[in-house]
Amino acid sequence: MNSNQAMMNHITRRCFLQNTALFASAAVLAPNLFAAEDSFPVVRVPEAKRKFKSIAVEKVIKKIQSSIGNSELAWMFGNCFPNTLDTTVDFAIINDRPDTYVITGDIDAMWLRDSSAQVWPYLPLMPEDPQLQQLIAGVINRQTRCILLDPYANAFYKDENKVSEWDSDFTDMKPGVHERKWEVDSLCYPIRLAYGYWKISKDTAPFDDAWREAISKIVQTFREQQRKDGKGPYHFQRRTETQSDTVAGHGYGNPGKPVGLICSMFRPSDDATVFPYLVPANFFAVVSLRQAAEMVEQIRHDTALAGQCRALADEVEQALHQHAIIHHAKLGQVYAYEIDGYGNYYCIDDGNVPSLLSLPYLGAVRPNEKIYQHTRHLVLSDANPYYCRGRAADGPGGPHVGMDMIWPLGLIVQGLTSTDDQEIRECLITLQKTHAGTGFMHEAFNKDDPNKFTRAWFAWANTIFGELVLKTFNNNPTLLN
């Protein structure tokens, strides 16, 4: 979501905060609104108004809340983990197939990235809940239709005839497309979700001819954006006062030398890239292409398409090893965040995912890989200009909402990728003390004052927070005490 859209949703956030304040003040007048033993407000959507109910998710919530010693984290888990199902999903059966439209929270549009990430933590619960599995199959089915409509778009409407508020953008906008910002990860996330779904459920129903065609479109789009034969068909410009909302170079981006990497005009934050090769996204593409190859070979028996996926993955991987590793004066070899293939690079990290910090979470590198560890030290230190140190908290930030703003998503990913118990504990404690009394995660909060935050309703951050708590509970529950 970009900053203009954030402003458009100011009223929604204000209403949420007003409601949260009312809950807090109601403690005296209506104590039955609160958990008697802990005095935390009931902020989860009432059961009658929840969009989807999962018996497996409710079972996990009860288990966590009855098992861990940190009552505030238990309360937050009960609010956050089910938030995607409670508030953002619209499930139906269309043409005898499940169909699930997933909004991000405060914007009525479906991002390929966010919708995948929002339901990802529920995958392990599918064997216990066939209805939950059907809902996730519906996400895959709708994502397939979205990709076939426009593989360069990042966000879509439920109504495929709806005209976007961004229809004046200088790009090939179509009805049904909310926004057409080309981001490599937008085509990686649906593969990641499909692969995880298939591995756990063994169900192949979503992977029909249309899905196979979507995979073919993804490979074609990635090849086009290697830009070996010109700039390719995609360009984007927007009339805006926000520099990161439009693309330099007459809509084609800053120059990039064709070295085998895939150009990404935007980051997962929906901000324009500085250099065209976004390194974390290219790492993600390598993983996704190999997953796609395995699926099309084993499910669709299409060895030709599988070979194309693997060949492209190998080419991108080789180019990353040749061009994405740079020498840092203090840390040695590290991964750059963005490069142009000419030797220029940008050393930062972003709180969103894919990020350099998130590479092990996405399966792109091993957590103990030497270059990744050097890179991790860079992005979690003052060597990264967007790493924040404040009176309230320290943590990863990013350019999207500006300086001095910590992303809970970044703190969560730090915890998910850490192999150090003390670091995981510190991430959990920081998240616990910076939710501004709302019981939910936000997009970003001020390093000195967590009450100054953006996006009161950000379902992805909520659900992945639940993923961190659940992983910690399974691996080392004493950290939650």
Secondary structure, 3 states (H helix, E strand, C coil): CCHHHHHHCHHHHHHHHHHHHHHHHHHHHCHHHECCCCCCECCCCCHHHCCCCCHHHHHHHHHHHHHCCCHHHHHHHHHHCCHHHHHCEEEEEECCEEEEEECCECCCCEEHHHHHHHHHHHHHHHHHCHHHHHHHHHHHHHHHHHHHHCCCCCEECCCCCCCCCCCCCECCCCCCEEECCCCHHHHHHHHHHHHHHHHHHCCCCCCCHHHHHHHHHHHHHHHHCCCCCCCCCCCCECCCCCHHHCCCHHHCCCCCCCCCCCCCCECCCCCECCCCEEHHHHHHHHHHHHHHHHHHHHCCCCHHHHHHHHHHHHHHHHHHHHHCEEEECCCEEEECCEECCCCCEECCCCCCCCCCCCCCCCCCCCCCCHHHHHHHHHHCCCCCCCEEECCCCEEECCCCCCCCEECHHHHHHHHHHCCCHHHHHHHHHHHHHCCCCCCCCCCEEECCCCCCEECCCEHHHHHHHHHHHHHHHHHCHHHHC
